[in-house]
Amino acid sequence: MAKDRHRRMAQTLGCLVASMTAGAVLLHWVQPKPDRSATQPAELVAHSIKQQWRYIRIDPARKDGRIDPQETHFFVDREGALSWTQAWQTQSHLGQNGVVRIALQPSANTNKVTPMQWQTTRWLMNLLCDKCRIPERNIVLADTLAIPPANGRRGPENSAQASVGQLSLGGSR
């Protein structure tokens, strides 16, 4: 009797393992595959420029962390993830002509920029300056943003009054 019970339990467990394995294989097979041709941000910027861009403006996004795609071309969240809006893909001017708008997601009740957010933003600024031929002096940083110190130094980079045009995008002055 006990031997029969062990045999049935082994069969039940074996069927359970087999059905779970078959289910996992089936789900893996029917799951959509990632698009290998997904556009990388650098490719998107380089291949979509149809307008003459002369300035870059960096502002905090709304306090609730949401973005209005009618107000910005690019958005950088607190973790440094970059996204772009339809306005960039269609090369639409938002407000002033020739201004690329970048919104940074604010930290909780502050306009403090995280190091990862600033790293992504600097990368995007470099890319836009290069591909759109925008001079560094034409980058405007909202005076309400508190950017992280460059290599732990205090200086114009940490001042709320600093414009990005005063910064060296390469990280050294």
Beta strands, then each sheet from edge to edge (+ up, - down):
strand 1: 55-60
strand 2: 74-76
strand 3: 82-84
strand 4: 99-104
strand 5: 139-141
sheet 1: 3+ 2- 4- 1- 5-
end
